[in-house]
Structure formats: C-alpha cells, structure tokens
Amino acid sequence: MSPFTGSAARTPGWEHLRVDIADGVATVTLARPEKLNALTFGAYADLRDLLAELSRERSVRALVLAGEGRGFCSGGDVDEIIGATLGMDTAQLLDFNRMTGQVVRAIRECPFPVIAALHGVAAGAGAVLALAADFRVADPTARFAFLFTRVGLSGGDMGAAYLLPRVVGLGHATRLLMLGDPVRALEAERIGLISELTEEGAADEAAQRLARRLAEGPALAYAQTKALLTSELDMPMAAAIELDASTQALLMTGEDYAEFHAAFTEKRPPKWSGR
C-alpha cells in the first residue's frame, strides 16, 4: 500500500475495534464478547480503514488480531448483517461483499506481518480473517468452521476459495468449504491451518511474543517476503524467479543488508532499521 496520503487526518479513535500500539506492535481486538465478537458493518469498515492507515504510516512492524472473551470471532452478526442483507438490493449486496473482500486484501497486502491469536471459535468470516493472516497461533480450544454453505451461500466467501487451497491443499479445502464442518485445533495443526499450537490459554501471549520478535527484526525484508508470497501465488516460475532477483537486488542496496555485514564483522547483533 502506498505511504502517500491526501488531506484526510488520522482517525482519532476506532468505534468498532480496540486498538493498542506499543513498540512497533499493534494489537487489534475484536471486542464484542457478548456476541462472540460477531462482525458488524462497522467492524468490517474499521478493519479495512485501520489497516490502510497503519500501512501508510509505516510505524507498525507487526500486528496481532485477537478476540476478547470466549472465542476469536463467530463470523457476521446474524441480526445486524444477515438480517440486514435480506433487505438489500443487488448493488448494495455487491458493495457489502466487496467491502469484506477488501478487508482480506488489506491483511494480505499490508507491509507488516499479521498474526491471528486464536482461541475458541473462528467461524464464517472469523475463519477467513484468521486464514488471511500470515501466522495463526492457536490454543487447543480453537476450532475453525467455514460455515457459508450452511446458510445457503458459496463457500468461496471473502477469498476463502483462493486462500484455503494454498494453505491446506485442494482436498482439505474442498471438504472444509463445502461441508462447513468444524476443524478442531489438533486437526487444524495437522493439515497446516495452524502455524503454532500453544498450551490452553497461551495463544495471546505466544502471538505477542512472535509479534515482538518480528517487530525487532528486519522489517523491510519481512515486508518484501510477504509481498512475494502473495504476488507469486499465481505466477509462472520464470516470472517469480525474475521478481525474486529484482527484489533481492533492491534489498542489497539497503541499510539492513550493510548492517548485517558490519554486525557480523564486529561480532555483535544487528541493529535493524527496516531500511
């Protein structure tokens, strides 16, 4: 995302999310525990806009997406979204579905790693938000459920049919998206849906630990690695190798590359600047 801004000021507060930023780590918490953090129109829009703002500012080096209470996110609010969409016309429905997809694109395209800290349910749109993250850190209570066919809709919602086969393979993705059956943590780890499985109740702490590690590392190298992973999903090998070569050539002119050599020579840890 471009760092260039227009005349709009930074958003002073976020009504539908809890946002805490410290030492280069942003912690974004879905905070409707009484509704299992079900998403509303406002929550989607705030996520989309927050990720765009943080991407432009370039002050955040890692982001943790978490859920308050008994679970991560139960998906779209049945009353506030599903009920409301029944009264929308086609143009309005297209606007809504495009907005939810923009959130997923923002997670994949932002220049910092995103870590989903998971416990309890991650269902429907909540499962896709976790899927879009770069890392999924989960405790044994976590369970994923891609429930879209259960409400009469396509399982390919918000980019799920694009992302899930690339994470777990076509066979597992077909089963999960068509049947909508829940996948508990142990199976999710086995098929590659979970990056790290923690002790019960420890996912938030482990996600923060990973975020701090990433925030202290070579931010530009991480940003370019994430960009390549996303960009090269559909590229022919020759184009991907050429893009890798161009990216490495640019990074070799950067401060962090020179800093590694200096640190190695001086037998000290590198001091990464992210440039």
Sequence and secondary structure as in RCSB ss.txt:
>XXXX:A:sequence
MSPFTGSAARTPGWEHLRVDIADGVATVTLARPEKLNALTFGAYADLRDLLAELSRERSVRALVLAGEGRGFCSG
GDVDEIIGATLGMDTAQLLDFNRMTGQVVRAIRECPFPVIAALHGVAAGAGAVLALAADFRVADPTARFAFLFTR
VGLSGGDMGAAYLLPRVVGLGHATRLLMLGDPVRALEAERIGLISELTEEGAADEAAQRLARRLAEGPALAYAQT
KALLTSELDMPMAAAIELDASTQALLMTGEDYAEFHAAFTEKRPPKWSGR
>XXXX:A:secstr
      S    S  SSSEEEEETTEEEEEE  GGGTT B HHHHHHHHHHHHHHHHH   SEEEEEE TT SB  
B IIIIIIHHTT  HHHHHHHHHHHHHHHHHHHHSSS EEEEE SEEETHHHHHHHHSSEEEE TT EEE  GGG
GTS S  TTHHHHHHHHH HHHHHHHHHH   EEHHHHHHTT  SEE STT HHHHHHHHHHHHHTS HHHHHHH
HHHHHHGGG  HHHHHHHHHHHHHHHTTSHHHHHHHHHHHHTS       
